[in-house]
Amino acid sequence: MTMPHRTASVPISTLGRAVLALCAATASVQAQQAQEPPAQEQAKAAPAVPAPAVEATVSVSAARPTNRIDRQVYDVKADPATSVDSVADTLNKVPSVAVDPDGNVSLRGRNNVQILVDGKQSAMMQGENRAAALNALPAADLESVEVINNPGAQFGNEGGGGPIINLVMRRERRPGGFASLNANAGTGGRFHANAFCSYTTGRMSLQGSVFGRHDRRASTGETLRERIDPASGAVSRSAQHSRGENRNDVGGFNGSLSYNLGDKDVLGVNANYQAANSDGDSSEDYRGLRPDGSVESEYTRGTEREGRNRSYSLGTRLDHKGDQDGEALKLDLRLSGSDNDNGARYASLYTLRPPAAANPFNRQEGVNDSRVADFTADYELPVAEGLLKLGAKAARTSSSFDNLFLDIDPATMAERVNTTRTNRFELDDSTLAVYGSYERRLDSKWKAQGGLRAEYNELDMHQVTTGIRARNDSTDLIPSAFVTYALSEDGTLRLSYAHRIRRPGAGDLNPFVVYRDELNIASGNPALKPSESDSLELGYETRFGKVDTNLRLYARRDTDLISERRLLLANDVLLTTRENAGSKRSGGLEFSFSGRATPALQLNLSGNIGYAEQTVLGGQAGANRSAASLSVRGRLGWQPDKENQFQLVLNAQGKELFGEGYRQPVRTANLSYRRTLSPALSLVLNVNDVFDSQKTEMVTETARLRERSVRRGDGRVVFLGLSYRFGSFGGGNRGPGMRPMGPPGR
């Protein structure tokens, strides 16, 4: 098996040239605006460019956002740390959303979260690409974050089939030019910068951004494992201690163009590209004991890693307004892809060689690629005092996993392919869907929406190395329903229901055993079935005095869960795979309160009181594990005057269950300060993990295995930066304010 070799550098200076040129042109345009007619007169002389296809939930004038019948909308622009944060940092401030140091996203404790960009799927946000993208994309490129716990009929089940987080990217629609520049330097040699520019004139609107980031992440870990003999009950213990550092260089750009073809049609195109290069090294010390306490094995393993990731997306859309008021047709085509190349070299120094140890010197290469084609058509028509929505979707995702493992002769350093650890797997995932929904205001207080989606899905699997092919297909009907009731001018009740299907992804299905280290291997399971869930939610939104209040009761049941299963093999080797394992019931109360204690002090408290009960894997048949948890996030903003703004964010996540154990609670604190030096220039200070408290602790408990694993990251990280913007600073100013990030309106 031959591995393709790719070489490329992070192409910021070349591929971002058009965006940087736009920034320069924007500055030139603004220098001329003093001699041009006022914007109001220009607007009369030329038609305004209509809004893009994706509905924005935050207006240009920074008005307070409003929740929609099927989602919660969070304004993220007013956060003083926006110019410093990544998208992952921002998501960690959204109620009930958590992003761990590895970029894994959960919502109310659920990990099968779909992440969309402007309502569409992207290869950048799937599989192992997601973590790198979330940690690299600047939060300054976001307009808002939409949380959709019970997705409606227009949303498919690709990429997770669970709740949805929709990233609404930044849009500027003001006539003329606007630009912003952010540059930040941090401890440990970290730095990142980004620029955003837009220009709107007549029928055309052009905008784009470019960004670059250098980051390093050090970590230490400890794993204590107990193997239990099922016959005698004898316990063998082992310990593994690790330390390592990863260095990442990421850059990219995105751009979009909208053009008004006439009074009824708008044509748009968009493109984005992201490149990431990484390298790292780590060292692990291992010691294994027999049941009598004598040493069975002991060694140290060193690892050097390097990686390369390229992600891209190209899209076009057509928005057409019909003859009837409110009639609209939207056509959207997106093509995206990602290429991931990873390599690692291993060297083991044995004090006491393990019984089944491999060659002490090895090399591993992996090439994982994916391609996504997504076409949607959405039609809206006012019918019988309501709104009818119809749509269709055709999508195809092609993925390939290529793994090469080489043993290196210690004497000659000659390389030999290890056929038991070398493999290629391919998967094609195709979806055809149609949907319909009808929304109607029944009277001045009641509003309802019902929807039904029909999906046909086909999976074609090809285990190239063994020549095995398999195909699965399914057809599903997916209902959803939403009801709102206006209790008062400030109070609204919302009731929603959704049925969802989580289909296994390419990594879940690949049966090949992938080597991680001498004690850990992983594989997928081609026999996995889809998991189904039913979710019910009752929400109450109101305002008590000056306090915006959101309360949401929810209940959910999952069946045929796709769960991680860990099987203990011989010689202390642990196999991590996937199984359909029982069911899970969960429920709780999500809350959010925000308001001003004084004109200068803004308080926001959000959290989740949850309960979960899940089938135990690897234990007694029919046994369940349950846990109650409390997750709380507090935000305190203080603005003593118009030049200074402080913000403290406290975050505590409760215990989280998984099939064979649980994750212990996590606590962090972040501090930010923004100083306005002039109407255009601001100084920003950001301190992440103020108290060095962040760590991830996982506990596994089965009949044959008990394990405790603790991982700690860098701890406190400090960034200092400058934010500069030029253009119009009027009502559309995106500068910081004391408005909290949260759903303050209804």
ZAMARGU-4260 file (C-alpha; in steps of 0.2 Angstrom, whole numbers, plus 5000, padded with zeros to 4 digits):
<rodrens>
0) 5000/5000/5000 | 5007/5017/4995 | 5003/5033/5004 | 5001/5049/4995 | 5013/5063/5000
5) 5007/5081/5001 | 5016/5096/5004 | 5010/5114/5006 | 5012/5129/5018 | 4999/5139/5026
10) 4994/5150/5011 | 4988/5165/5021 | 4998/5178/5011 | 4993/5171/4994 | 4975/5165/4996
15) 4971/5180/5008 | 4977/5193/4996 | 4960/5197/4989 | 4953/5200/5007 | 4968/5211/5012
20) 4966/5221/4996 | 4948/5224/5000 | 4953/5230/5017 | 4965/5243/5009 | 4951/5248/4997
25) 4939/5250/5011 | 4951/5262/5020 | 4952/5272/5003 | 4933/5272/5001 | 4931/5279/5019
30) 4944/5293/5016 | 4933/5299/5001 | 4916/5298/5010 | 4917/5315/5018 | 4915/5322/5000
35) 4901/5310/4995 | 4883/5312/4997 | 4876/5306/5014 | 4872/5287/5015 | 4853/5291/5015
40) 4854/5300/4998 | 4865/5286/4991 | 4852/5273/4997 | 4838/5283/4987 | 4849/5283/4971
45) 4853/5264/4971 | 4842/5249/4977 | 4848/5240/4993 | 4855/5223/4992 | 4843/5211/4999
50) 4847/5200/5014 | 4857/5183/5011 | 4848/5167/5010 | 4851/5162/5028 | 4839/5172/5039
55) 4849/5183/5051 | 4843/5185/5069 | 4853/5200/5074 | 4850/5216/5064 | 4864/5228/5058
60) 4860/5241/5071 | 4864/5228/5085 | 4846/5227/5091 | 4842/5214/5104 | 4839/5197/5095
65) 4823/5187/5097 | 4821/5169/5099 | 4812/5160/5085 | 4798/5146/5087 | 4811/5132/5085
70) 4827/5139/5092 | 4836/5150/5104 | 4847/5164/5097 | 4862/5170/5107 | 4870/5187/5102
75) 4889/5185/5103 | 4895/5201/5096 | 4895/5211/5113 | 4907/5200/5122 | 4922/5210/5125
80) 4933/5195/5122 | 4927/5192/5104 | 4942/5199/5096 | 4953/5187/5106 | 4942/5171/5107
85) 4940/5157/5095 | 4923/5149/5091 | 4927/5136/5103 | 4929/5149/5117 | 4913/5157/5112
90) 4903/5141/5112 | 4909/5138/5130 | 4899/5154/5135 | 4883/5148/5128 | 4871/5140/5140
95) 4872/5121/5142 | 4885/5120/5128 | 4902/5113/5133 | 4918/5111/5122 | 4932/5102/5130
100) 4951/5105/5127 | 4951/5092/5113 | 4937/5101/5104 | 4923/5089/5108 | 4906/5097/5109
105) 4891/5093/5120 | 4874/5100/5123 | 4865/5096/5139 | 4877/5082/5141 | 4873/5075/5123
110) 4889/5072/5112 | 4880/5069/5095 | 4879/5087/5091 | 4877/5093/5073 | 4887/5109/5070
115) 4881/5119/5054 | 4888/5134/5046 | 4874/5146/5040 | 4862/5132/5041 | 4872/5120/5030
120) 4883/5105/5034 | 4902/5107/5030 | 4916/5094/5029 | 4926/5106/5041 | 4913/5103/5055
125) 4913/5084/5053 | 4924/5070/5061 | 4941/5074/5067 | 4941/5091/5057 | 4928/5099/5069
130) 4940/5101/5084 | 4953/5110/5073 | 4941/5121/5065 | 4932/5126/5081 | 4949/5130/5089
135) 4955/5140/5074 | 4941/5150/5068 | 4940/5168/5076 | 4925/5172/5086 | 4925/5189/5077
140) 4918/5181/5062 | 4902/5176/5071 | 4886/5185/5070 | 4876/5174/5082 | 4874/5156/5088
145) 4858/5147/5086 | 4854/5132/5098 | 4841/5120/5091 | 4837/5107/5104 | 4822/5100/5094
150) 4826/5103/5076 | 4811/5105/5064 | 4807/5097/5048 | 4819/5107/5037 | 4834/5100/5046
155) 4841/5083/5041 | 4850/5070/5052 | 4868/5070/5044 | 4883/5072/5055 | 4875/5067/5071
160) 4856/5067/5071 | 4856/5075/5088 | 4853/5094/5093 | 4860/5107/5082 | 4872/5122/5084
165) 4871/5133/5070 | 4885/5146/5067 | 4878/5161/5059 | 4893/5170/5051 | 4895/5189/5051
170) 4886/5199/5039 | 4888/5218/5035 | 4875/5226/5025 | 4878/5245/5027 | 4882/5255/5012
175) 4900/5259/5010 | 4915/5250/5017 | 4919/5243/5034 | 4934/5234/5041 | 4941/5228/5057
180) 4958/5221/5062 | 4963/5211/5078 | 4980/5206/5083 | 4984/5196/5099 | 5000/5189/5108
185) 4999/5176/5122 | 5010/5167/5134 | 5020/5152/5128 | 5024/5161/5111 | 5005/5160/5106
190) 4998/5173/5094 | 4984/5175/5082 | 4977/5189/5071 | 4962/5191/5059 | 4954/5205/5048
195) 4936/5207/5042 | 4931/5219/5027 | 4915/5222/5018 | 4910/5234/5005 | 4892/5237/4999
200) 4887/5248/4984 | 4872/5248/4973 | 4867/5230/4969 | 4883/5222/4975 | 4889/5217/4992
205) 4906/5210/4995 | 4914/5204/5011 | 4928/5193/5018 | 4940/5189/5032 | 4957/5181/5034
210) 4965/5174/5050 | 4980/5166/5056 | 4985/5158/5073 | 5000/5150/5081 | 4996/5139/5096
215) 5004/5127/5108 | 4996/5115/5120 | 5005/5105/5133 | 4997/5092/5143 | 5000/5078/5156
220) 4991/5063/5160 | 4989/5048/5172 | 4979/5032/5169 | 4977/5019/5183 | 4970/5003/5177
225) 4964/4987/5186 | 4961/4971/5177 | 4949/4959/5186 | 4950/4940/5182 | 4932/4934/5180
230) 4936/4917/5187 | 4947/4920/5202 | 4943/4939/5205 | 4962/4942/5205 | 4967/4960/5201
235) 4981/4965/5191 | 4986/4984/5191 | 4995/4995/5179 | 5000/5014/5178 | 5003/5025/5164
240) 5010/5043/5165 | 5012/5054/5150 | 5017/5071/5146 | 5018/5080/5129 | 5016/5096/5119
245) 5008/5100/5102 | 5011/5115/5091 | 4999/5121/5078 | 4999/5134/5064 | 4983/5138/5056
250) 4977/5150/5043 | 4962/5153/5032 | 4951/5165/5023 | 4932/5166/5019 | 4923/5177/5007
255) 4906/5180/5000 | 4898/5190/4986 | 4879/5195/4984 | 4872/5203/4968 | 4855/5209/4965
260) 4850/5203/4948 | 4833/5213/4949 | 4819/5217/4960 | 4816/5198/4964 | 4832/5189/4962
265) 4848/5189/4972 | 4863/5178/4967 | 4877/5174/4980 | 4893/5164/4980 | 4904/5160/4995
270) 4921/5152/4997 | 4932/5147/5012 | 4948/5138/5015 | 4958/5133/5030 | 4975/5126/5032
275) 4983/5119/5048 | 5000/5111/5051 | 5004/5103/5067 | 5019/5094/5076 | 5021/5087/5093
280) 5031/5075/5104 | 5026/5065/5120 | 5033/5053/5132 | 5024/5039/5141 | 5030/5029/5156
285) 5022/5012/5159 | 5023/4999/5173 | 5012/4984/5175 | 5010/4972/5190 | 5004/4954/5192
290) 4991/4950/5205 | 5005/4946/5218 | 5012/4963/5215 | 5028/4958/5206 | 5032/4968/5190
295) 5026/4961/5174 | 5032/4974/5162 | 5040/4991/5162 | 5045/5003/5148 | 5046/5021/5141
300) 5039/5026/5124 | 5043/5042/5115 | 5032/5048/5101 | 5035/5062/5088 | 5019/5067/5078
305) 5016/5078/5063 | 4999/5083/5054 | 4993/5092/5040 | 4974/5097/5037 | 4966/5106/5023
310) 4948/5111/5022 | 4938/5120/5009 | 4920/5125/5004 | 4913/5133/4989 | 4894/5137/4988
315) 4882/5147/4977 | 4864/5152/4980 | 4849/5160/4972 | 4835/5169/4981 | 4819/5172/4972
320) 4804/5182/4978 | 4788/5176/4971 | 4773/5187/4965 | 4763/5184/4981 | 4769/5194/4996
325) 4779/5182/5007 | 4782/5169/4993 | 4800/5164/4991 | 4811/5151/4983 | 4829/5148/4989
330) 4841/5136/4980 | 4858/5132/4988 | 4873/5121/4982 | 4888/5118/4993 | 4903/5108/4989
335) 4916/5105/5003 | 4930/5094/5007 | 4945/5090/5019 | 4961/5082/5018 | 4970/5075/5033
340) 4988/5068/5033 | 4995/5062/5050 | 5012/5054/5054 | 5020/5047/5070 | 5036/5039/5074
345) 5038/5028/5090 | 5053/5022/5100 | 5051/5011/5115 | 5065/5008/5129 | 5061/4992/5138
350) 5066/4989/5156 | 5056/4974/5156 | 5048/4969/5139 | 5029/4966/5139 | 5024/4948/5134
355) 5017/4954/5117 | 5027/4969/5113 | 5029/4975/5095 | 5045/4980/5087 | 5053/4994/5098
360) 5054/5006/5083 | 5039/5010/5072 | 5031/5023/5060 | 5013/5026/5056 | 5005/5036/5043
365) 4987/5040/5040 | 4977/5049/5026 | 4959/5053/5029 | 4949/5062/5016 | 4931/5067/5015
370) 4920/5076/5001 | 4903/5083/5004 | 4890/5089/4991 | 4874/5096/4997 | 4860/5104/4987
375) 4844/5111/4995 | 4828/5119/4988 | 4817/5128/5000 | 4800/5136/4996 | 4789/5147/5006
380) 4771/5152/5002 | 4758/5160/5013 | 4742/5149/5013 | 4726/5151/5023 | 4733/5164/5035
385) 4748/5153/5038 | 4765/5149/5031 | 4768/5133/5021 | 4786/5128/5019 | 4791/5114/5007
390) 4809/5108/5003 | 4820/5095/4996 | 4838/5089/4999 | 4851/5079/4990 | 4868/5076/4999
395) 4882/5064/4997 | 4897/5062/5009 | 4912/5051/5003 | 4925/5047/5016 | 4941/5037/5015
400) 4953/5031/5029 | 4971/5025/5024 | 4982/5018/5037 | 5000/5012/5035 | 5011/5005/5049
405) 5029/5001/5047 | 5041/4991/5059 | 5059/4998/5059 | 5073/4986/5061 | 5084/4993/5076
410) 5100/4987/5068 | 5098/4992/5049 | 5084/5005/5052 | 5075/4996/5037 | 5056/4998/5036
415) 5044/4984/5034 | 5025/4985/5032 | 5016/4978/5046 | 5001/4970/5037 | 4991/4968/5053
420) 4990/4986/5056 | 4989/4993/5038 | 4972/4995/5030 | 4961/5006/5019 | 4942/5009/5021
425) 4930/5019/5011 | 4912/5024/5014 | 4899/5033/5003 | 4884/5041/5013 | 4870/5047/5002
430) 4854/5055/5007 | 4838/5060/4998 | 4825/5070/5008 | 4809/5080/5006 | 4800/5090/5020
435) 4784/5100/5023 | 4779/5111/5037 | 4765/5123/5041 | 4765/5137/5053 | 4750/5147/5058
440) 4745/5160/5071 | 4728/5153/5078 | 4724/5170/5087 | 4733/5184/5096 | 4740/5172/5108
445) 4742/5155/5100 | 4755/5150/5086 | 4758/5133/5080 | 4770/5124/5068 | 4770/5106/5062
450) 4782/5097/5051 | 4786/5080/5043 | 4802/5075/5035 | 4805/5059/5024 | 4823/5053/5022
455) 4831/5040/5012 | 4848/5035/5017 | 4861/5023/5009 | 4878/5018/5015 | 4890/5009/5004
460) 4905/5002/5014 | 4921/4995/5006 | 4935/4987/5016 | 4948/4989/5002 | 4961/4978/5011
465) 4951/4963/5013 | 4940/4966/4998 | 4923/4966/5008 | 4909/4977/5003 | 4892/4980/5012
470) 4877/4991/5009 | 4864/4997/5020 | 4848/5008/5016 | 4834/5015/5026 | 4818/5026/5024
475) 4812/5036/5039 | 4798/5048/5043 | 4803/5061/5056 | 4790/5072/5064 | 4791/5088/5073
480) 4779/5100/5082 | 4780/5118/5090 | 4767/5128/5099 | 4769/5145/5107 | 4757/5154/5118
485) 4758/5173/5123 | 4754/5173/5142 | 4757/5192/5143 | 4767/5206/5134 | 4783/5199/5142
490) 4779/5181/5144 | 4779/5167/5132 | 4776/5148/5133 | 4785/5136/5121 | 4781/5118/5118
495) 4791/5107/5106 | 4793/5089/5101 | 4805/5081/5089 | 4810/5064/5083 | 4828/5062/5078
500) 4839/5048/5070 | 4858/5046/5073 | 4866/5036/5060 | 4884/5029/5063 | 4898/5039/5054
505) 4912/5033/5044 | 4924/5031/5060 | 4910/5022/5069 | 4908/5009/5055 | 4927/5006/5050
510) 4931/4988/5057 | 4949/4990/5055 | 4959/4990/5072 | 4969/5006/5073 | 4985/5006/5084
515) 4986/5020/5097 | 5000/5014/5108 | 5005/4997/5116 | 4990/4997/5128 | 4977/5005/5117
520) 4969/5001/5101 | 4952/5006/5093 | 4940/5000/5079 | 4923/5003/5073 | 4908/4991/5071
525) 4900/4989/5053 | 4885/4981/5062 | 4880/4997/5070 | 4861/5002/5068 | 4855/5020/5069
530) 4850/5026/5086 | 4833/5035/5088 | 4828/5048/5100 | 4812/5057/5105 | 4813/5074/5114
535) 4800/5085/5122 | 4803/5102/5129 | 4792/5116/5138 | 4799/5133/5139 | 4794/5149/5148
540) 4802/5166/5143 | 4798/5182/5153 | 4805/5197/5161 | 4804/5200/5180 | 4807/5218/5182
545) 4824/5221/5174 | 4828/5202/5173 | 4826/5192/5157 | 4821/5175/5162 | 4821/5159/5152
550) 4816/5142/5160 | 4815/5126/5150 | 4809/5109/5156 | 4815/5094/5144 | 4814/5076/5143
555) 4822/5064/5131 | 4823/5045/5127 | 4836/5037/5116 | 4835/5019/5110 | 4849/5008/5102
560) 4862/5020/5109 | 4878/5021/5099 | 4890/5019/5114 | 4909/5018/5116 | 4913/5000/5122
565) 4930/4996/5130 | 4935/4978/5130 | 4950/4971/5139 | 4961/4960/5129 | 4976/4950/5133
570) 4992/4958/5140 | 4983/4973/5147 | 4978/4979/5129 | 4962/4989/5129 | 4951/4989/5113
575) 4939/5004/5111 | 4925/5001/5099 | 4906/5005/5097 | 4890/4996/5101 | 4872/4998/5100
580) 4869/4997/5119 | 4852/4999/5127 | 4844/5015/5131 | 4846/5032/5140 | 4833/5043/5148
585) 4837/5060/5153 | 4828/5076/5158 | 4830/5092/5168 | 4828/5111/5169 | 4838/5123/5160
590) 4838/5141/5166 | 4845/5158/5161 | 4843/5174/5170 | 4851/5191/5165 | 4849/5209/5170
595) 4857/5224/5177 | 4861/5225/5196 | 4866/5243/5193 | 4868/5254/5177 | 4887/5248/5177
600) 4885/5230/5183 | 4877/5217/5171 | 4874/5199/5178 | 4870/5183/5169 | 4867/5166/5177
605) 4863/5151/5167 | 4864/5132/5170 | 4856/5115/5169 | 4849/5104/5183 | 4849/5087/5175
610) 4846/5068/5178 | 4851/5054/5167 | 4849/5035/5168 | 4858/5024/5156 | 4861/5005/5152
615) 4877/5000/5160 | 4889/4991/5147 | 4900/4977/5153 | 4891/4974/5169 | 4876/4964/5175
620) 4863/4962/5161 | 4849/4975/5163 | 4858/4985/5175 | 4857/5004/5174 | 4868/5018/5180
625) 4860/5035/5185 | 4866/5052/5190 | 4860/5069/5194 | 4871/5084/5190 | 4871/5103/5191
630) 4880/5114/5178 | 4881/5132/5181 | 4889/5146/5171 | 4890/5164/5178 | 4895/5180/5169
635) 4898/5196/5178 | 4901/5212/5167 | 4906/5228/5174 | 4908/5244/5164 | 4913/5259/5176
640) 4914/5271/5162 | 4913/5271/5143 | 4931/5267/5141 | 4933/5252/5152 | 4924/5235/5153
645) 4928/5220/5163 | 4920/5203/5162 | 4922/5187/5173 | 4915/5170/5167 | 4913/5156/5179
650) 4909/5139/5173 | 4905/5123/5182 | 4900/5107/5173 | 4892/5093/5182 | 4895/5074/5181
655) 4891/5066/5164 | 4887/5048/5161 | 4893/5037/5147 | 4890/5018/5144 | 4904/5011/5155
660) 4907/5025/5168 | 4906/5044/5169 | 4916/5060/5168 | 4919/5070/5184 | 4914/5088/5186
665) 4924/5102/5178 | 4927/5120/5184 | 4935/5135/5175 | 4936/5154/5176 | 4940/5166/5162
670) 4943/5185/5164 | 4943/5198/5151 | 4946/5217/5151 | 4943/5229/5136 | 4950/5247/5136
675) 4943/5259/5123 | 4958/5270/5117 | 4949/5279/5104 | 4933/5277/5094 | 4943/5265/5082
680) 4956/5257/5093 | 4954/5246/5109 | 4965/5236/5120 | 4960/5219/5125 | 4967/5208/5139
685) 4960/5190/5141 | 4965/5177/5154 | 4959/5159/5152 | 4958/5147/5166 | 4962/5160/5179
690) 4964/5147/5193 | 4973/5133/5184 | 4958/5122/5188 | 4954/5114/5171 | 4956/5095/5170
695) 4947/5080/5162 | 4944/5065/5173 | 4936/5049/5166 | 4931/5034/5177 | 4927/5017/5169
700) 4919/5003/5180 | 4914/4986/5172 | 4915/4968/5178 | 4932/4966/5171 | 4939/4983/5171
705) 4941/4998/5183 | 4951/5013/5176 | 4953/5031/5181 | 4961/5043/5169 | 4966/5061/5172
710) 4972/5074/5159 | 4978/5091/5163 | 4981/5105/5150 | 4992/5120/5150 | 4981/5129/5163
715) 4982/5148/5164 | 4984/5157/5147 | 4985/5176/5145 | 4982/5185/5129 | 4985/5204/5126
720) 4979/5212/5110 | 4973/5227/5100 | 4957/5229/5090 | 4955/5242/5077 | 4941/5246/5065
725) 4938/5259/5052 | 4923/5263/5042 | 4906/5269/5049 | 4905/5269/5068 | 4887/5274/5069
730) 4872/5264/5074 | 4879/5248/5066 | 4894/5248/5077 | 4899/5231/5082 | 4909/5238/5096
735) 4907/5230/5114 | 4893/5235/5125 | 4886/5228/5141 | 4872/5218/5133 | 4874/5200/5139
740) 4876/5185/5127 | 4860/5176/5129 | 4842/5175/5123 | 4836/5192/5130 | 4821/5194/5119
745) 4806/5184/5114
</rodrens>
